[in-house]
Amino acid sequence: MSANRNEHSTPHHDKLPIRMLHDRVLVRQETGEGERRSGGGILIPATAAVGRRLAWAAVVAVGQNVRTVEPGDRVLFDPEDRAEVEVRGVAYVLMRERDLHAVAADRFEGSEDSTGLYL
């Protein structure tokens, strides 16, 4: 992996004015707040109380010691354990690589060593 992994662009194609250090990962949380549907099609209002729920986010930048994810990956994390930061008016979540629970298998599909067991 290249040494410039942390300099990938955001969805707005602007270079971030920060550089991630060590094992830090900067993600942008997917907007899933609001109403949603259950697997059976039942509408669940945004105000409904739910148990501890993990959230999906897109990796925006990584530090030089991050080994398992790269910018553009979709990762699963606990939104309760997060540190938010705003860069150029966009809210991001900053965390350590070890605080990520899973990586979506999209990147691994089709690779020779893929087992499909990443989530």
C-alpha positions in Angstrom: 0.0 0.0 0.0 1.3 3.4 -0.8 2.6 5.9 1.8 0.1 8.4 0.5 -3.0 6.4 1.4 -4.1 9.1 3.8 -4.2 11.8 1.1 -7.1 10.3 -0.9 -9.9 12.8 -1.7 -13.2 13.2 0.0 -16.4 12.8 -2.1 -16.1 16.5 -2.9 -12.7 15.8 -4.5 -10.9 18.2 -2.2 -7.7 17.1 -0.4 -8.2 17.0 3.3 -6.1 19.7 5.1 -5.0 17.1 7.7 -2.8 14.0 7.8 -3.7 11.0 9.9 -1.1 9.7 12.3 -0.2 6.2 13.5 -3.2 3.9 13.7 -5.9 6.5 13.3 -8.8 6.1 10.8 -11.0 9.0 9.7 -14.5 8.0 8.5 -17.6 9.7 7.3 -20.7 8.1 8.8 -23.4 7.1 6.5 -26.6 9.0 7.0 -29.0 6.4 8.4 -30.7 8.6 10.9 -34.4 9.0 10.5 -37.0 6.5 9.6 -36.0 3.0 8.4 -37.7 -0.2 7.5 -37.4 -3.6 9.2 -36.6 -6.7 7.3 -40.4 -7.4 7.2 -41.1 -4.0 5.7 -42.4 -2.3 8.9 -41.7 1.4 9.1 -39.6 2.2 12.2 -39.7 5.9 13.2 -36.5 7.8 14.0 -37.7 8.3 17.6 -38.0 4.6 18.3 -35.7 3.4 21.1 -33.3 0.7 19.9 -30.6 -1.3 21.6 -26.9 -0.8 20.9 -26.6 -0.6 17.2 -23.4 -0.6 15.1 -23.1 1.9 12.2 -21.6 1.9 8.7 -19.1 4.5 7.6 -16.8 5.2 4.6 -13.1 5.4 5.3 -11.8 8.8 4.2 -8.2 8.8 5.5 -5.8 6.5 7.4 -2.6 6.8 9.3 0.7 5.2 8.2 0.3 2.3 10.6 -3.2 1.2 9.5 -2.9 -2.2 7.9 -6.4 -3.6 7.3 -8.5 -0.8 5.8 -7.9 1.8 3.1 -9.7 4.9 1.9 -12.9 4.0 0.2 -13.6 0.9 2.3 -16.9 0.6 4.1 -16.5 -0.2 7.8 -18.7 -1.1 10.8 -18.1 0.7 14.1 -19.8 1.5 17.4 -21.2 5.0 17.2 -21.2 5.2 21.0 -17.4 5.2 21.1 -16.5 8.0 18.7 -14.7 11.3 18.6 -16.2 13.7 16.1 -14.3 16.3 14.2 -15.4 18.9 11.6 -13.1 19.6 8.6 -14.2 22.2 6.1 -17.8 22.0 7.4 -18.1 18.2 7.1 -18.5 16.0 10.2 -16.1 13.0 10.4 -15.5 10.4 13.1 -11.9 9.8 14.2 -11.0 6.4 15.8 -8.3 3.8 16.1 -8.1 1.0 13.7 -8.7 -1.5 16.5 -12.1 0.1 17.2 -13.4 -1.0 13.8 -15.5 -4.1 14.0 -15.6 -5.2 10.3 -14.9 -4.3 6.7 -17.5 -4.8 4.0 -16.4 -7.6 1.7 -16.9 -5.6 -1.5 -13.2 -4.9 -1.9 -12.3 -8.5 -1.5 -14.7 -10.1 -3.9 -12.9 -11.6 -6.9 -9.5 -11.7 -5.2 -7.8 -15.1 -5.3 -7.4 -15.3 -1.5 -11.0 -14.3 -0.7 -13.0 -16.5 1.5 -16.0 -14.1 1.8 -15.9 -14.3 5.6 -15.1 -10.6 6.4 -18.3 -9.6 8.3 
